[in-house]
Amino acid sequence: MYSRLKILHLEDLPSDAELVSHELKKGGIVFESCVVDNKKDYTKALQDFAPNLVLSDHSLPMFDSREALYLLKTSGLKIPFVLVTATISEEYAVEIMKDGAYDYVLKDRLQRLPQAIRNAMERWQTEVDKQKYLEEIISKEALLREAEHMARFGSWQTDYEKGSSKWSDESYRILGYAPGEVQPSFENLLKSIHPEDHDYVKNTLEKAIRDLNSHKLNFRIIDRNGIVKYIRSEIMIARNKDKKTIRITGFNQDVTEMKLAENARTKAEGEILEMNKQLRELSSHLQNVREEERKHIAREIHDELGQQLTGIKMDLAMMKQDSISEKKINDQSISEIMNMVDDAIKTVRKISSELRPSVIDDLGLLAALNWQSHEFEKRYGIPCSFTSSVKEYPFEKGFVTGVFRIYQESLTNIARHANATEISSSLSEEDDHLNLSIKDNGVGFNQETIRKKSLGIIGMKERAIMFGGEFSIDSKEGQGTRITVRLPIHLKK
């Protein structure tokens, strides 16, 4: 790291250059600066001033920061480039960072500049050390061979000045050869690329050799034995002062086992997801079949048995009339029979209603939930309030049934297990979702224990998931229970 930085500052406003200088001194940066405001002076200063760092405004007369960065990269200098400008778009900032800028600082936040420069220089030093370290590793071939073999990590190098190439032993093995069995060359490396990846690798390498100092890529090869292998690769390009490529160093790692394991895991996860999807579809189908069955049974009981009982009642009424006139049948006996038939009719209607209340089909979701609340209160004597802030949409029929059954099952569980004296429920709408809440003041329960045993809770949860929703239950012993269901609204198509 340099104790005194040489900063080349590309800026066309002297006042802004002074502000930057002031902020750097204030931030404890020791530096020598060269301020230029045009392309010619900038290009000359890159060679003559030999800076350690470039600060660049974004827009200058007939010149901009992207061109300045390109000139720096082609000059042979490998030093940090930091953009210091009044304003740039987020997209431009991302692009220039991709092109190689180390950082950017807005002029209205210059207090960040000293630390940005320190960070840039530390990163630059890390990259220099890394490059030096890599070059040292390559020179120590004996140690490299052992490390490469263990990591399945091969290195290669093509020297354009000498017109020669060399591969490490593991590079041969990755390609399916014994060390030295084939002439190492850049062309022989390219020949092994999988046909489907060949154009991608070739184009990427050409672009890297033309414009970049390093690049990472992933591709497949087919080794000499016809085995497909997955390769993770990084190349580094060395250039002379004339910007001409003189050497390419590459590192290829065989990650086939890792990739195949990942593919197998992804496939297994996909199969599990597909199985879950099929199970939910089956569950949905069974629910629909069950509802259709209930509708059919309800219709049969109401239309057939109900009519028959009504007919019996009418016949008995006529018999009663006849017997009264002829004094042959006891009036009290017939009245008792008629009362029994009345009770039978009420029972039939009650069963029909419990199987599938007609209010679901006739009046819709809100009326059905309100009706269920009143019916529950009449049957069990537990006050059950229901409020709604939702308008009556043309909901999908299966959706209405699903919400109603979740509500019905919740109330049934409360009646059986909660010992509650009061229930409050509500239906609200938020972000194209319905939120159903049912709260009781009963004894509560241990959630972990009940969740594993209660088919009622599992059934309600499955219904919610079937419609793409969420089901949650919050309960503590002695503190009551709250059930919350959040469902995306399903409308008729």
CORJOJO-V290599 format. One record per residue. N is the residue number from 1. PHI is phi in whole degrees, -180 to 180 (NA if undefined). OMEGA is omega in whole degrees, -180 to 180 (NA if undefined). Layout:
BEGIN
n:N phi:PHI omega:OMEGA
n:N phi:PHI omega:OMEGA
END
This chain:
BEGIN
n:1 phi:NA omega:-179
n:2 phi:-84 omega:176
n:3 phi:-78 omega:177
n:4 phi:-131 omega:-175
n:5 phi:-84 omega:170
n:6 phi:-105 omega:-173
n:7 phi:-108 omega:172
n:8 phi:-93 omega:-174
n:9 phi:-111 omega:179
n:10 phi:-96 omega:-174
n:11 phi:-155 omega:-178
n:12 phi:-99 omega:178
n:13 phi:-111 omega:-179
n:14 phi:-55 omega:-179
n:15 phi:-63 omega:178
n:16 phi:-69 omega:177
n:17 phi:-63 omega:178
n:18 phi:-65 omega:179
n:19 phi:-61 omega:179
n:20 phi:-63 omega:-180
n:21 phi:-61 omega:-180
n:22 phi:-63 omega:-177
n:23 phi:-67 omega:179
n:24 phi:-67 omega:177
n:25 phi:-63 omega:179
n:26 phi:-62 omega:-179
n:27 phi:-85 omega:175
n:28 phi:83 omega:178
n:29 phi:-84 omega:176
n:30 phi:-92 omega:-172
n:31 phi:-154 omega:170
n:32 phi:-124 omega:-174
n:33 phi:-118 omega:173
n:34 phi:-130 omega:-176
n:35 phi:-100 omega:177
n:36 phi:-130 omega:-176
n:37 phi:-132 omega:179
n:38 phi:-148 omega:-174
n:39 phi:-65 omega:-177
n:40 phi:-63 omega:-179
n:41 phi:-66 omega:179
n:42 phi:-63 omega:-180
n:43 phi:-62 omega:180
n:44 phi:-66 omega:-178
n:45 phi:-67 omega:178
n:46 phi:-59 omega:-180
n:47 phi:-87 omega:-173
n:48 phi:-80 omega:-177
n:49 phi:-82 omega:180
n:50 phi:51 omega:-175
n:51 phi:-72 omega:172
n:52 phi:-96 omega:-174
n:53 phi:-156 omega:175
n:54 phi:-116 omega:168
n:55 phi:-108 omega:-175
n:56 phi:-136 omega:168
n:57 phi:-69 omega:-178
n:58 phi:-79 omega:-171
n:59 phi:-123 omega:176
n:60 phi:-128 omega:180
n:61 phi:-57 omega:176
n:62 phi:59 omega:-174
n:63 phi:-165 omega:178
n:64 phi:-140 omega:-173
n:65 phi:-65 omega:-179
n:66 phi:-65 omega:178
n:67 phi:-68 omega:178
n:68 phi:-62 omega:178
n:69 phi:-64 omega:179
n:70 phi:-63 omega:179
n:71 phi:-63 omega:177
n:72 phi:-64 omega:-178
n:73 phi:-65 omega:-178
n:74 phi:-88 omega:-179
n:75 phi:-80 omega:-177
n:76 phi:95 omega:178
n:77 phi:-80 omega:177
n:78 phi:-110 omega:-176
n:79 phi:-131 omega:-179
n:80 phi:-67 omega:177
n:81 phi:-125 omega:-179
n:82 phi:-121 omega:180
n:83 phi:-87 omega:177
n:84 phi:-125 omega:-171
n:85 phi:-146 omega:-178
n:86 phi:-72 omega:-179
n:87 phi:-160 omega:172
n:88 phi:-146 omega:178
n:89 phi:-76 omega:178
n:90 phi:-62 omega:-179
n:91 phi:-63 omega:-180
n:92 phi:-66 omega:179
n:93 phi:-59 omega:179
n:94 phi:-63 omega:-177
n:95 phi:-66 omega:-177
n:96 phi:-71 omega:174
n:97 phi:-67 omega:176
n:98 phi:-63 omega:-178
n:99 phi:-72 omega:177
n:100 phi:130 omega:176
n:101 phi:-65 omega:-179
n:102 phi:-80 omega:-176
n:103 phi:-166 omega:170
n:104 phi:-141 omega:-178
n:105 phi:-132 omega:177
n:106 phi:-80 omega:-175
n:107 phi:-66 omega:177
n:108 phi:-82 omega:177
n:109 phi:-133 omega:-175
n:110 phi:-64 omega:179
n:111 phi:-62 omega:178
n:112 phi:-83 omega:-172
n:113 phi:-63 omega:-179
n:114 phi:-56 omega:-180
n:115 phi:-69 omega:177
n:116 phi:-61 omega:179
n:117 phi:-68 omega:178
n:118 phi:-60 omega:179
n:119 phi:-62 omega:-179
n:120 phi:-64 omega:-179
n:121 phi:-69 omega:178
n:122 phi:-66 omega:178
n:123 phi:-64 omega:178
n:124 phi:-60 omega:-180
n:125 phi:-63 omega:178
n:126 phi:-61 omega:180
n:127 phi:-67 omega:177
n:128 phi:-63 omega:180
n:129 phi:-63 omega:180
n:130 phi:-63 omega:-180
n:131 phi:-62 omega:180
n:132 phi:-64 omega:-179
n:133 phi:-65 omega:179
n:134 phi:-63 omega:180
n:135 phi:-66 omega:177
n:136 phi:-67 omega:179
n:137 phi:-63 omega:-178
n:138 phi:-62 omega:-179
n:139 phi:-73 omega:-179
n:140 phi:-102 omega:-171
n:141 phi:-66 omega:-178
n:142 phi:-64 omega:179
n:143 phi:-67 omega:-178
n:144 phi:-65 omega:-179
n:145 phi:-58 omega:-179
n:146 phi:-65 omega:-179
n:147 phi:-66 omega:-179
n:148 phi:-64 omega:-178
n:149 phi:-64 omega:-180
n:150 phi:-66 omega:-177
n:151 phi:-95 omega:-174
n:152 phi:52 omega:-171
n:153 phi:-126 omega:-177
n:154 phi:-107 omega:178
n:155 phi:-119 omega:177
n:156 phi:-149 omega:-180
n:157 phi:-149 omega:175
n:158 phi:-117 omega:-179
n:159 phi:-103 omega:-176
n:160 phi:-72 omega:-180
n:161 phi:-69 omega:-179
n:162 phi:-90 omega:-178
n:163 phi:67 omega:-177
n:164 phi:-133 omega:176
n:165 phi:-134 omega:174
n:166 phi:-143 omega:179
n:167 phi:-120 omega:171
n:168 phi:-77 omega:-180
n:169 phi:-57 omega:-178
n:170 phi:-71 omega:175
n:171 phi:-63 omega:175
n:172 phi:-59 omega:-176
n:173 phi:-63 omega:179
n:174 phi:-59 omega:-180
n:175 phi:-84 omega:177
n:176 phi:92 omega:-179
n:177 phi:-111 omega:168
n:178 phi:-79 omega:-180
n:179 phi:-53 omega:178
n:180 phi:85 omega:-175
n:181 phi:-72 omega:-179
n:182 phi:-131 omega:-180
n:183 phi:-69 omega:179
n:184 phi:-69 omega:178
n:185 phi:-160 omega:178
n:186 phi:-63 omega:-179
n:187 phi:-64 omega:180
n:188 phi:-67 omega:174
n:189 phi:-63 omega:-178
n:190 phi:-65 omega:-179
n:191 phi:-63 omega:-177
n:192 phi:-82 omega:-177
n:193 phi:-65 omega:177
n:194 phi:-58 omega:-177
n:195 phi:-52 omega:-179
n:196 phi:-72 omega:-179
n:197 phi:-106 omega:-170
n:198 phi:-62 omega:-178
n:199 phi:-63 omega:179
n:200 phi:-60 omega:-178
n:201 phi:-66 omega:-178
n:202 phi:-61 omega:-179
n:203 phi:-66 omega:-180
n:204 phi:-66 omega:179
n:205 phi:-65 omega:179
n:206 phi:-62 omega:179
n:207 phi:-65 omega:180
n:208 phi:-63 omega:-180
n:209 phi:-63 omega:-177
n:210 phi:-79 omega:-167
n:211 phi:-123 omega:-168
n:212 phi:-118 omega:174
n:213 phi:-102 omega:178
n:214 phi:-159 omega:180
n:215 phi:-162 omega:177
n:216 phi:-115 omega:177
n:217 phi:-155 omega:179
n:218 phi:-125 omega:-179
n:219 phi:-159 omega:178
n:220 phi:-113 omega:172
n:221 phi:-125 omega:169
n:222 phi:-120 omega:-176
n:223 phi:-75 omega:-173
n:224 phi:-62 omega:180
n:225 phi:-95 omega:178
n:226 phi:82 omega:-179
n:227 phi:-89 omega:177
n:228 phi:-80 omega:179
n:229 phi:-128 omega:178
n:230 phi:-98 omega:-174
n:231 phi:-121 omega:170
n:232 phi:-108 omega:-169
n:233 phi:-130 omega:172
n:234 phi:-139 omega:178
n:235 phi:-119 omega:178
n:236 phi:-130 omega:-175
n:237 phi:-111 omega:176
n:238 phi:-103 omega:-179
n:239 phi:-127 omega:175
n:240 phi:-90 omega:-177
n:241 phi:-67 omega:177
n:242 phi:-92 omega:177
n:243 phi:71 omega:180
n:244 phi:-88 omega:179
n:245 phi:-66 omega:-180
n:246 phi:-114 omega:-176
n:247 phi:-159 omega:173
n:248 phi:-122 omega:176
n:249 phi:-115 omega:-178
n:250 phi:-126 omega:178
n:251 phi:-130 omega:-180
n:252 phi:-116 omega:177
n:253 phi:-116 omega:177
n:254 phi:-81 omega:-178
n:255 phi:-113 omega:-175
n:256 phi:-60 omega:-178
n:257 phi:-61 omega:179
n:258 phi:-63 omega:-178
n:259 phi:-68 omega:179
n:260 phi:-64 omega:177
n:261 phi:-65 omega:178
n:262 phi:-64 omega:179
n:263 phi:-63 omega:180
n:264 phi:-65 omega:179
n:265 phi:-65 omega:179
n:266 phi:-63 omega:179
n:267 phi:-63 omega:-180
n:268 phi:-63 omega:179
n:269 phi:-63 omega:178
n:270 phi:-64 omega:179
n:271 phi:-66 omega:178
n:272 phi:-64 omega:179
n:273 phi:-61 omega:179
n:274 phi:-65 omega:178
n:275 phi:-64 omega:178
n:276 phi:-62 omega:178
n:277 phi:-62 omega:-180
n:278 phi:-64 omega:178
n:279 phi:-64 omega:179
n:280 phi:-69 omega:177
n:281 phi:-64 omega:177
n:282 phi:-64 omega:178
n:283 phi:-60 omega:179
n:284 phi:-63 omega:179
n:285 phi:-63 omega:-180
n:286 phi:-64 omega:177
n:287 phi:-63 omega:180
n:288 phi:-65 omega:178
n:289 phi:-61 omega:-180
n:290 phi:-62 omega:180
n:291 phi:-66 omega:178
n:292 phi:-63 omega:178
n:293 phi:-64 omega:180
n:294 phi:-63 omega:178
n:295 phi:-61 omega:-179
n:296 phi:-64 omega:-180
n:297 phi:-62 omega:180
n:298 phi:-60 omega:-180
n:299 phi:-65 omega:-179
n:300 phi:-63 omega:-179
n:301 phi:-63 omega:-177
n:302 phi:-71 omega:-173
n:303 phi:-78 omega:-176
n:304 phi:-90 omega:-176
n:305 phi:-63 omega:-180
n:306 phi:-61 omega:-180
n:307 phi:-66 omega:180
n:308 phi:-62 omega:180
n:309 phi:-63 omega:178
n:310 phi:-65 omega:177
n:311 phi:-63 omega:177
n:312 phi:-59 omega:-179
n:313 phi:-62 omega:-179
n:314 phi:-66 omega:178
n:315 phi:-63 omega:180
n:316 phi:-63 omega:179
n:317 phi:-64 omega:179
n:318 phi:-66 omega:178
n:319 phi:-61 omega:180
n:320 phi:-61 omega:-178
n:321 phi:-62 omega:-180
n:322 phi:-66 omega:-177
n:323 phi:-68 omega:179
n:324 phi:-66 omega:-177
n:325 phi:-69 omega:-178
n:326 phi:-99 omega:178
n:327 phi:60 omega:-178
n:328 phi:-102 omega:-175
n:329 phi:-119 omega:-179
n:330 phi:-68 omega:-176
n:331 phi:-64 omega:-178
n:332 phi:-67 omega:-180
n:333 phi:-64 omega:-180
n:334 phi:-67 omega:179
n:335 phi:-61 omega:179
n:336 phi:-65 omega:179
n:337 phi:-62 omega:-180
n:338 phi:-65 omega:177
n:339 phi:-65 omega:178
n:340 phi:-64 omega:178
n:341 phi:-65 omega:176
n:342 phi:-58 omega:179
n:343 phi:-64 omega:179
n:344 phi:-63 omega:179
n:345 phi:-63 omega:178
n:346 phi:-61 omega:180
n:347 phi:-64 omega:178
n:348 phi:-59 omega:-180
n:349 phi:-63 omega:179
n:350 phi:-65 omega:179
n:351 phi:-61 omega:179
n:352 phi:-59 omega:-179
n:353 phi:-67 omega:-179
n:354 phi:-70 omega:178
n:355 phi:-64 omega:176
n:356 phi:-162 omega:-180
n:357 phi:-58 omega:180
n:358 phi:-63 omega:-179
n:359 phi:-62 omega:178
n:360 phi:-61 omega:-177
n:361 phi:-82 omega:-174
n:362 phi:-84 omega:-171
n:363 phi:-118 omega:176
n:364 phi:99 omega:-170
n:365 phi:-65 omega:-174
n:366 phi:-63 omega:179
n:367 phi:-65 omega:-180
n:368 phi:-65 omega:179
n:369 phi:-66 omega:178
n:370 phi:-65 omega:178
n:371 phi:-62 omega:-180
n:372 phi:-61 omega:179
n:373 phi:-62 omega:180
n:374 phi:-67 omega:179
n:375 phi:-62 omega:179
n:376 phi:-61 omega:-178
n:377 phi:-63 omega:179
n:378 phi:-65 omega:-175
n:379 phi:-74 omega:-173
n:380 phi:-106 omega:179
n:381 phi:71 omega:179
n:382 phi:-105 omega:179
n:383 phi:-55 omega:-176
n:384 phi:-137 omega:-179
n:385 phi:-92 omega:177
n:386 phi:-136 omega:177
n:387 phi:-127 omega:-180
n:388 phi:-145 omega:174
n:389 phi:-114 omega:-176
n:390 phi:-101 omega:175
n:391 phi:-81 omega:-177
n:392 phi:-80 omega:177
n:393 phi:-81 omega:170
n:394 phi:-79 omega:-177
n:395 phi:-67 omega:173
n:396 phi:-62 omega:-173
n:397 phi:-59 omega:-180
n:398 phi:-63 omega:179
n:399 phi:-66 omega:179
n:400 phi:-59 omega:180
n:401 phi:-62 omega:-179
n:402 phi:-61 omega:179
n:403 phi:-63 omega:-180
n:404 phi:-62 omega:-179
n:405 phi:-66 omega:176
n:406 phi:-62 omega:-180
n:407 phi:-65 omega:-180
n:408 phi:-61 omega:-180
n:409 phi:-66 omega:178
n:410 phi:-62 omega:-180
n:411 phi:-66 omega:179
n:412 phi:-62 omega:178
n:413 phi:-62 omega:179
n:414 phi:-63 omega:-179
n:415 phi:-61 omega:-176
n:416 phi:-79 omega:-167
n:417 phi:-123 omega:-165
n:418 phi:-86 omega:-172
n:419 phi:53 omega:-177
n:420 phi:-84 omega:175
n:421 phi:-113 omega:-179
n:422 phi:-161 omega:178
n:423 phi:-133 omega:175
n:424 phi:-128 omega:-179
n:425 phi:-135 omega:-178
n:426 phi:-151 omega:176
n:427 phi:-128 omega:-179
n:428 phi:-135 omega:-177
n:429 phi:-124 omega:179
n:430 phi:-156 omega:176
n:431 phi:53 omega:179
n:432 phi:61 omega:177
n:433 phi:-129 omega:170
n:434 phi:-98 omega:176
n:435 phi:-116 omega:178
n:436 phi:-107 omega:-179
n:437 phi:-125 omega:177
n:438 phi:-128 omega:-177
n:439 phi:-126 omega:176
n:440 phi:-126 omega:180
n:441 phi:-106 omega:-175
n:442 phi:-81 omega:-171
n:443 phi:-80 omega:-179
n:444 phi:71 omega:-179
n:445 phi:-165 omega:175
n:446 phi:-80 omega:-172
n:447 phi:-61 omega:-176
n:448 phi:-63 omega:-179
n:449 phi:-69 omega:-175
n:450 phi:-71 omega:-177
n:451 phi:-56 omega:-176
n:452 phi:-79 omega:-173
n:453 phi:-112 omega:-172
n:454 phi:-84 omega:176
n:455 phi:-68 omega:178
n:456 phi:-61 omega:179
n:457 phi:-66 omega:179
n:458 phi:-61 omega:180
n:459 phi:-62 omega:179
n:460 phi:-64 omega:180
n:461 phi:-64 omega:179
n:462 phi:-63 omega:177
n:463 phi:-61 omega:-179
n:464 phi:-64 omega:-180
n:465 phi:-63 omega:-179
n:466 phi:-59 omega:179
n:467 phi:-98 omega:178
n:468 phi:75 omega:-176
n:469 phi:-109 omega:-178
n:470 phi:-131 omega:179
n:471 phi:-127 omega:178
n:472 phi:-138 omega:-180
n:473 phi:-136 omega:-177
n:474 phi:-126 omega:-177
n:475 phi:-150 omega:173
n:476 phi:-137 omega:-179
n:477 phi:-58 omega:180
n:478 phi:83 omega:-176
n:479 phi:-126 omega:176
n:480 phi:78 omega:-175
n:481 phi:-141 omega:173
n:482 phi:-126 omega:174
n:483 phi:-107 omega:179
n:484 phi:-127 omega:179
n:485 phi:-125 omega:178
n:486 phi:-119 omega:-174
n:487 phi:-131 omega:172
n:488 phi:-65 omega:-176
n:489 phi:-69 omega:178
n:490 phi:-110 omega:-180
n:491 phi:-103 omega:176
n:492 phi:-62 omega:179
n:493 phi:-94 omega:NA
END
